[in-house]
Amino acid sequence: MTPRLFDLRSTWHLPAPAGKVWDVLTDLDLRPGEPVWWPGCTVAAPLVRTGPSDAPGADGLTGITAFLRFHTPLGYSLTVSIHPTLSVPPRELAFDAGGDLEGRGGIVLTPEGPEGPTTMDIRWTVRPTRRWMNLLAPVAAPVFVAAHAHTMRKGEQGLAKALDEG
């Protein structure tokens, strides 16, 4: 059985200029076990430097892999690796995902004015790698999508709070 492909999209509205949003999103001060600004998300493992960035001016983002653990409202956790493949500060970030969800993702920041706010469009195109998720996907896909939407709303709220406090 081929694992189901999930094409998940979200749009966040954030109360800050794109440059400030970018700075929070790309902060590499990640320590295992510590929470990040996203409620229900912790750092799962040390940041791995996979080599020098292959994109000039990309702040070295394409030379790292981050590992995050998301705790879902349904009681299970997903550990996902994020390896940036394209970085265009402060506008666009594309990445490969691995771990419990494999595929690709991307973020596009669009300023709504010179000093904010900013719209952040997020896209995940992923397949679960956990056997139980793949077995349940034919009937549980709507539940997985709803859990994702809940997690994303919490992320938007957490990032807005971090931007307000920063």
C-alpha positions as CSV (number, residue, x, y, z in Angstrom):
1,M,0.0,0.0,0.0
2,T,1.4,3.4,-1.0
3,P,1.2,5.9,1.9
4,R,-1.4,8.6,1.4
5,L,-0.1,12.0,0.3
6,F,-1.4,14.9,2.3
7,D,-1.3,18.4,0.7
8,L,-1.8,20.7,3.7
9,R,-2.1,24.5,3.4
10,S,-2.4,27.2,6.0
11,T,-2.4,31.0,6.0
12,W,-1.3,32.9,9.0
13,H,-1.8,36.6,9.7
14,L,1.0,38.0,11.8
15,P,1.3,41.4,13.5
16,A,4.9,42.2,12.4
17,P,7.0,43.1,9.4
18,A,8.3,40.2,7.3
19,G,11.9,40.7,8.4
20,K,10.9,40.3,12.1
21,V,8.8,37.2,11.3
22,W,11.8,35.8,9.3
23,D,14.1,36.3,12.2
24,V,11.9,34.4,14.6
25,L,11.3,31.6,12.1
26,T,15.0,31.1,11.3
27,D,16.4,31.5,14.9
28,L,18.8,28.6,15.2
29,D,19.2,28.7,19.0
30,L,17.6,25.3,19.4
31,R,18.3,23.1,22.4
32,P,17.0,19.5,22.7
33,G,14.0,19.1,25.0
34,E,13.3,22.8,25.1
35,P,10.0,24.3,23.7
36,V,10.0,26.7,20.9
37,W,7.5,29.5,20.3
38,W,5.0,27.0,18.9
39,P,2.8,25.5,21.7
40,G,3.1,21.7,21.7
41,C,6.4,21.8,19.8
42,T,9.8,21.0,21.3
43,V,13.3,20.5,19.9
44,A,13.7,16.7,19.4
45,A,17.5,16.6,18.8
46,P,20.5,18.8,18.3
47,L,20.7,20.9,15.2
48,V,22.8,19.1,12.6
49,R,25.1,21.1,10.3
50,T,25.1,19.2,7.1
51,G,27.6,21.4,5.4
52,P,28.0,24.9,4.2
53,S,25.0,26.7,2.7
54,D,24.9,26.2,-1.0
55,A,22.9,29.4,-1.5
56,P,24.8,32.7,-1.2
57,G,23.2,35.1,1.3
58,A,21.0,32.4,2.8
59,D,22.4,32.8,6.3
60,G,23.6,29.1,6.2
61,L,20.1,27.8,6.5
62,T,20.5,25.3,3.6
63,G,23.4,23.8,5.5
64,I,21.4,22.7,8.6
65,T,18.8,20.1,9.6
66,A,16.5,20.8,12.6
67,F,14.5,18.1,14.4
68,L,11.2,19.1,16.0
69,R,8.6,17.1,17.9
70,F,5.0,18.1,17.6
71,H,2.5,16.9,20.2
72,T,-0.9,16.6,18.6
73,P,-4.3,17.2,20.3
74,L,-5.1,13.4,19.7
75,G,-2.3,12.3,22.1
76,Y,0.4,11.2,19.7
77,S,3.6,13.0,18.8
78,L,5.3,13.4,15.4
79,T,9.1,14.0,15.1
80,V,10.0,15.8,11.9
81,S,13.3,16.8,10.4
82,I,13.4,20.1,8.5
83,H,16.2,20.6,6.0
84,P,16.0,23.9,4.1
85,T,16.6,23.6,0.4
86,L,15.9,27.2,-0.6
87,S,16.2,30.4,1.5
88,V,15.3,33.8,0.2
89,P,15.4,36.1,3.2
90,P,13.0,37.5,4.3
91,R,10.5,36.1,1.8
92,E,10.7,32.4,1.1
93,L,11.9,29.1,2.7
94,A,11.5,25.7,1.1
95,F,12.5,22.5,2.9
96,D,12.6,18.7,2.8
97,A,10.8,17.0,5.6
98,G,11.8,13.6,7.1
99,G,11.1,11.4,10.1
100,D,7.4,10.7,10.8
101,L,6.3,12.8,7.8
102,E,8.3,12.7,4.6
103,G,8.0,15.2,1.8
104,R,8.4,18.9,1.2
105,G,7.2,22.1,2.7
106,G,7.5,25.8,2.1
107,I,6.8,29.1,3.6
108,V,6.2,32.4,1.8
109,L,6.0,35.7,3.7
110,T,4.1,38.6,2.1
111,P,4.2,42.0,3.7
112,E,0.8,43.7,4.0
113,G,2.4,47.0,4.5
114,P,5.9,48.6,5.1
115,E,5.9,47.9,8.8
116,G,3.6,44.9,9.0
117,P,1.5,43.0,9.3
118,T,2.6,39.9,7.3
119,T,0.8,37.1,5.7
120,M,2.5,33.7,5.9
121,D,1.4,31.0,3.5
122,I,2.5,27.5,4.5
123,R,2.4,24.3,2.4
124,W,3.2,20.8,3.5
125,T,3.1,17.9,1.0
126,V,3.9,14.9,3.1
127,R,3.3,11.2,3.6
128,P,3.3,9.7,7.0
129,T,5.9,7.0,7.6
130,R,4.4,5.4,10.7
131,R,2.7,2.1,9.9
132,W,-0.3,2.8,12.1
133,M,-1.0,6.1,10.5
134,N,-0.8,4.6,7.0
135,L,-3.1,1.7,8.0
136,L,-5.7,4.2,9.5
137,A,-5.3,6.9,6.8
138,P,-8.1,5.6,4.5
139,V,-10.7,6.3,7.3
140,A,-8.8,8.6,9.7
141,A,-7.5,11.1,7.1
142,P,-10.1,13.7,8.1
143,V,-9.1,13.4,11.7
144,F,-5.4,13.8,10.8
145,V,-6.2,16.9,8.8
146,A,-8.3,18.3,11.7
147,A,-5.4,17.6,14.1
148,H,-3.0,19.4,11.7
149,A,-5.3,22.4,11.5
150,H,-5.5,22.6,15.3
151,T,-1.7,22.4,15.5
152,M,-1.3,25.1,12.9
153,R,-3.7,27.4,14.7
154,K,-1.7,27.0,17.9
155,G,1.5,27.7,15.9
156,E,0.0,30.9,14.5
157,Q,-1.0,32.1,18.0
158,G,2.4,31.2,19.4
159,L,4.3,33.0,16.7
160,A,2.0,36.1,17.0
161,K,2.8,36.1,20.8
162,A,6.5,35.7,20.2
163,L,6.5,38.6,17.8
164,D,4.5,40.7,20.2
165,E,6.9,40.0,23.1
166,G,10.1,40.3,21.0
